[in-house]
Amino acid sequence: MRANRSRDTSPELQLRALLFEHGLRYRVSVRPISELRRTADIVFPRARVAVFVDGCFWHGCPDHYRPSTKNSEFWATKIDSNRLRDEDTNRALTEAGWTVIRCWEHEDPEVSAERVIDALDKSFS
């Protein structure tokens, strides 16, 4: 599992490039709330917007997740715990006044970028 990247994945880099082209500046792989041990992929601290680019396998995408055939009990437990942690993260950040955006790795990066830009526009209006 060492080869699986936790940051700078291809979908994440594509989204960051599009946001940068729009003139947006952000922080990469930081904790939105320092006390919470959760790292967002892209963070806009002033706007209080946290963006997560979730992998289809690791976060159990409803469209693309296929259960593992080897060591299936371990992986089912792992994916379920990831989903629960994602829900807990969303709740904690929302309660702290953050806007949370979750994008799937299979989504069109342009659509994801538009969602982020819309959230930023709303946060400053």
Backbone bond lengths (Angstrom), bond angles and torsions (degrees), N, CA, C in turn:
res aa  C-N    CA-C-N  psi(-1)  N-CA   C-N-CA  omega(-1)  CA-C   N-CA-C  phi
1 M - - - 1.453 - - 1.528 110.35 -
2 R 1.304 117.40 -4.74 1.454 120.56 179.71 1.523 111.47 -64.17
3 A 1.323 117.44 -27.38 1.463 121.24 -178.19 1.528 112.38 -77.00
4 N 1.323 117.40 -13.52 1.460 120.20 179.45 1.524 109.25 -80.87
5 R 1.320 115.26 119.33 1.453 120.30 -175.41 1.522 110.93 -79.52
6 S 1.324 115.37 142.13 1.459 119.76 176.31 1.521 110.62 -97.98
7 R 1.328 116.93 -14.33 1.461 120.84 176.77 1.520 109.11 -145.79
8 D 1.324 115.55 164.21 1.462 122.27 179.64 1.522 112.68 60.84
9 T 1.329 116.72 37.11 1.454 120.28 174.45 1.525 108.30 -75.36
10 S 1.304 117.16 163.20 1.462 121.28 -177.88 1.536 112.20 -58.53
11 P 1.353 119.87 -48.05 1.467 118.98 178.90 1.531 112.22 -61.93
12 E 1.324 116.18 -36.20 1.459 120.98 179.37 1.529 110.67 -66.87
13 L 1.323 117.31 -43.79 1.464 121.51 179.38 1.527 111.38 -64.10
14 Q 1.331 116.70 -38.84 1.466 120.50 178.51 1.523 110.60 -63.71
15 L 1.319 116.53 -44.32 1.466 120.57 179.31 1.523 110.34 -64.72
16 R 1.312 117.40 -44.49 1.462 120.88 179.77 1.521 111.23 -61.78
17 A 1.325 117.43 -39.81 1.469 120.80 179.16 1.528 110.78 -62.42
18 L 1.330 116.89 -42.30 1.467 120.39 179.22 1.529 111.30 -65.83
19 L 1.313 116.60 -41.36 1.462 119.91 178.99 1.531 110.47 -65.16
20 F 1.316 116.34 -39.91 1.462 121.23 178.78 1.528 110.63 -64.02
21 E 1.352 116.45 -39.68 1.467 120.94 177.70 1.527 111.77 -61.37
22 H 1.325 116.34 -30.22 1.469 121.08 177.50 1.527 111.77 -81.04
23 G 1.324 116.85 4.87 1.451 120.56 177.88 1.519 114.29 83.08
24 L 1.321 116.93 12.18 1.459 120.62 -178.92 1.526 110.38 -88.04
25 R 1.312 115.55 141.09 1.455 121.39 176.79 1.521 108.20 -118.85
26 Y 1.305 116.71 142.91 1.455 122.07 -169.76 1.512 109.60 -150.56
27 R 1.312 115.72 171.77 1.463 122.67 173.14 1.518 107.31 -105.43
28 V 1.320 115.87 150.40 1.464 121.61 -175.77 1.525 109.65 -116.75
29 S 1.334 115.63 132.65 1.470 123.12 175.13 1.522 112.53 52.25
30 V 1.317 115.42 59.78 1.461 120.96 176.65 1.526 109.60 -127.42
31 R 1.316 114.75 162.38 1.458 120.63 176.05 1.526 108.79 -84.26
32 P 1.318 118.17 121.19 1.464 118.94 176.49 1.532 111.41 -62.47
33 I 1.323 115.76 -39.56 1.464 121.87 176.45 1.526 105.68 -116.84
34 S 1.324 116.69 117.29 1.466 119.27 -172.25 1.523 113.32 -61.77
35 E 1.339 117.84 -30.40 1.470 120.07 -179.07 1.530 112.59 -75.39
36 L 1.327 116.93 -20.29 1.464 122.07 -177.69 1.526 108.68 -93.50
37 R 1.318 117.07 122.16 1.466 121.03 -178.41 1.522 111.13 -79.05
38 R 1.313 115.94 61.19 1.461 122.02 177.58 1.526 107.46 -134.93
39 T 1.299 116.75 131.08 1.460 122.46 -177.29 1.517 109.83 -109.67
40 A 1.321 115.42 125.95 1.466 120.35 176.14 1.528 108.50 -89.43
41 D 1.331 116.52 152.24 1.457 120.75 -179.01 1.528 111.48 -72.32
42 I 1.325 116.23 -42.79 1.463 121.94 -179.69 1.520 106.93 -134.92
43 V 1.338 116.54 131.61 1.465 120.65 -177.14 1.525 109.79 -131.01
44 F 1.325 114.71 133.06 1.456 122.51 172.26 1.526 106.08 -111.28
45 P 1.344 117.91 92.65 1.465 121.12 -171.71 1.530 114.67 -60.72
46 R 1.335 118.17 -45.41 1.466 119.85 -178.22 1.521 112.32 -64.44
47 A 1.327 115.85 -39.34 1.466 120.73 -179.82 1.521 111.80 -82.04
48 R 1.338 116.36 -13.10 1.466 122.53 -177.92 1.538 110.88 58.44
49 V 1.336 114.13 52.09 1.465 121.78 177.13 1.524 108.03 -120.95
50 A 1.323 116.44 126.13 1.461 122.81 177.95 1.525 109.03 -116.20
51 V 1.328 116.08 129.97 1.460 121.72 -177.31 1.526 108.70 -116.10
52 F 1.322 115.03 130.74 1.464 121.87 176.94 1.524 107.84 -118.41
53 V 1.332 117.14 129.61 1.461 121.87 174.70 1.520 105.81 -106.06
54 D 1.323 115.53 103.88 1.463 121.65 -172.99 1.526 111.75 -91.64
55 G 1.322 115.78 136.48 1.455 121.85 175.73 1.522 110.15 -77.42
56 C 1.315 116.51 141.45 1.465 121.31 -176.10 1.534 112.23 -60.82
57 F 1.319 117.15 -42.39 1.461 118.61 -179.82 1.523 110.94 -72.47
58 W 1.327 117.15 -50.59 1.459 121.96 -171.29 1.516 114.05 -66.65
59 H 1.313 117.06 -27.01 1.464 119.75 -176.93 1.527 112.32 -114.58
60 G 1.319 117.70 7.84 1.456 121.73 172.99 1.511 114.55 68.87
61 C 1.332 116.88 53.56 1.470 121.60 179.01 1.527 110.40 -54.64
62 P 1.345 117.20 130.62 1.463 119.16 -179.72 1.531 113.24 -64.66
63 D 1.338 117.93 -23.05 1.464 120.91 -178.72 1.528 113.51 -91.04
64 H 1.325 117.21 -35.77 1.454 119.85 -170.03 1.523 116.19 -119.41
65 Y 1.300 118.48 -9.48 1.463 119.99 -177.40 1.520 110.05 -68.25
66 R 1.319 115.12 127.93 1.465 121.71 174.40 1.525 106.59 -122.47
67 P 1.330 117.64 123.17 1.465 119.94 -179.57 1.528 111.52 -58.57
68 S 1.300 114.91 143.98 1.455 121.03 178.54 1.522 109.57 -68.97
69 T 1.315 116.19 145.26 1.462 119.83 177.98 1.525 111.06 -92.09
70 K 1.318 116.81 -23.33 1.464 120.90 178.05 1.512 108.89 -102.00
71 N 1.303 115.73 133.22 1.459 121.96 -179.61 1.534 110.50 55.71
72 S 1.320 114.90 43.04 1.463 121.33 -170.92 1.526 113.82 -61.27
73 E 1.322 118.10 -35.51 1.466 120.00 -179.82 1.536 110.84 -64.56
74 F 1.332 116.11 -43.74 1.465 120.12 178.25 1.523 110.81 -59.77
75 W 1.342 116.69 -48.29 1.459 120.21 -175.91 1.517 112.23 -68.93
76 A 1.317 117.71 -35.81 1.472 120.12 177.20 1.525 110.02 -62.47
77 T 1.320 116.26 -43.31 1.468 121.15 178.00 1.522 110.29 -64.42
78 K 1.326 116.83 -42.97 1.465 122.07 -179.30 1.535 111.05 -61.55
79 I 1.325 117.34 -47.43 1.466 121.15 -177.99 1.524 110.13 -66.93
80 D 1.333 117.60 -40.56 1.468 120.41 177.07 1.522 111.33 -61.75
81 S 1.329 116.97 -41.23 1.472 119.08 179.60 1.528 110.37 -68.30
82 N 1.324 117.94 -34.09 1.467 120.43 175.96 1.529 110.51 -63.71
83 R 1.327 116.42 -42.95 1.475 120.05 179.46 1.533 110.77 -63.38
84 L 1.326 116.44 -43.02 1.463 119.74 178.59 1.529 111.33 -63.98
85 R 1.325 116.34 -40.11 1.466 119.74 178.01 1.526 110.44 -65.00
86 D 1.336 117.44 -38.97 1.468 120.88 177.32 1.528 110.68 -60.96
87 E 1.334 116.90 -44.83 1.464 120.81 178.48 1.522 111.21 -62.58
88 D 1.322 116.31 -41.82 1.463 120.82 178.80 1.531 110.76 -64.68
89 T 1.318 116.40 -40.49 1.463 120.69 178.27 1.524 110.49 -63.35
90 N 1.332 116.44 -46.18 1.465 120.40 178.44 1.523 110.60 -57.45
91 R 1.322 116.38 -45.75 1.462 121.04 -178.67 1.528 111.07 -63.17
92 A 1.337 116.46 -48.19 1.467 120.61 -177.71 1.527 111.55 -62.41
93 L 1.322 117.00 -43.24 1.462 119.69 -179.79 1.532 111.43 -68.88
94 T 1.320 117.03 -40.64 1.460 120.58 179.21 1.522 110.39 -63.33
95 E 1.326 116.94 -42.83 1.464 120.36 178.56 1.526 111.82 -64.01
96 A 1.336 116.73 -27.10 1.462 121.14 179.35 1.536 112.07 -87.60
97 G 1.334 116.51 3.63 1.458 120.15 176.44 1.516 115.52 92.31
98 W 1.313 117.18 14.84 1.455 121.69 179.69 1.526 110.07 -94.55
99 T 1.318 115.95 152.49 1.462 122.52 169.93 1.520 106.34 -98.40
100 V 1.322 116.07 127.57 1.469 121.22 -178.19 1.521 108.72 -108.81
101 I 1.320 115.44 129.41 1.469 121.07 176.29 1.515 106.92 -120.96
102 R 1.314 115.56 125.30 1.466 121.47 177.49 1.518 108.22 -113.87
103 C 1.318 115.56 124.88 1.460 122.60 178.97 1.526 108.11 -117.64
104 W 1.312 116.41 142.60 1.457 120.29 175.25 1.518 109.04 -88.42
105 E 1.318 116.70 150.91 1.458 120.70 -178.90 1.527 112.32 -62.32
106 H 1.335 117.98 -25.66 1.462 120.78 -177.77 1.529 112.90 -84.64
107 E 1.324 117.79 -10.27 1.459 120.44 -178.38 1.530 110.63 -69.74
108 D 1.314 114.84 150.91 1.458 121.13 175.16 1.526 108.33 -62.87
109 P 1.325 118.25 124.56 1.462 120.11 -177.60 1.534 113.05 -59.78
110 E 1.320 117.10 -29.87 1.468 119.55 179.16 1.527 110.63 -67.18
111 V 1.313 117.29 -38.32 1.464 121.11 177.49 1.525 109.75 -66.83
112 S 1.327 116.34 -42.86 1.464 120.36 178.02 1.530 110.78 -62.61
113 A 1.345 116.82 -41.30 1.462 120.68 179.02 1.526 110.79 -62.02
114 E 1.314 116.68 -40.58 1.473 120.08 178.61 1.528 111.22 -63.48
115 R 1.323 116.88 -39.33 1.465 119.96 177.09 1.522 110.97 -61.60
116 V 1.336 116.18 -41.67 1.465 120.38 179.06 1.528 110.17 -65.61
117 I 1.322 116.96 -45.31 1.464 121.01 -179.35 1.525 110.37 -62.21
118 D 1.327 117.99 -41.25 1.471 121.30 177.59 1.519 110.38 -61.27
119 A 1.325 117.09 -43.29 1.477 120.42 -179.92 1.526 110.58 -64.38
120 L 1.328 116.91 -38.42 1.461 120.40 178.18 1.520 110.95 -66.65
121 D 1.323 116.58 -41.34 1.467 120.19 178.01 1.529 110.61 -60.64
122 K 1.319 116.19 -42.87 1.467 120.38 179.89 1.540 111.70 -65.89
123 S 1.323 116.10 -35.33 1.464 119.05 -177.19 1.530 111.98 -70.62
124 F 1.321 117.14 -26.47 1.461 119.97 -178.63 1.520 112.77 -99.41
125 S 1.321 117.92 -0.32 1.473 118.93 179.79 1.500 112.87 -100.16
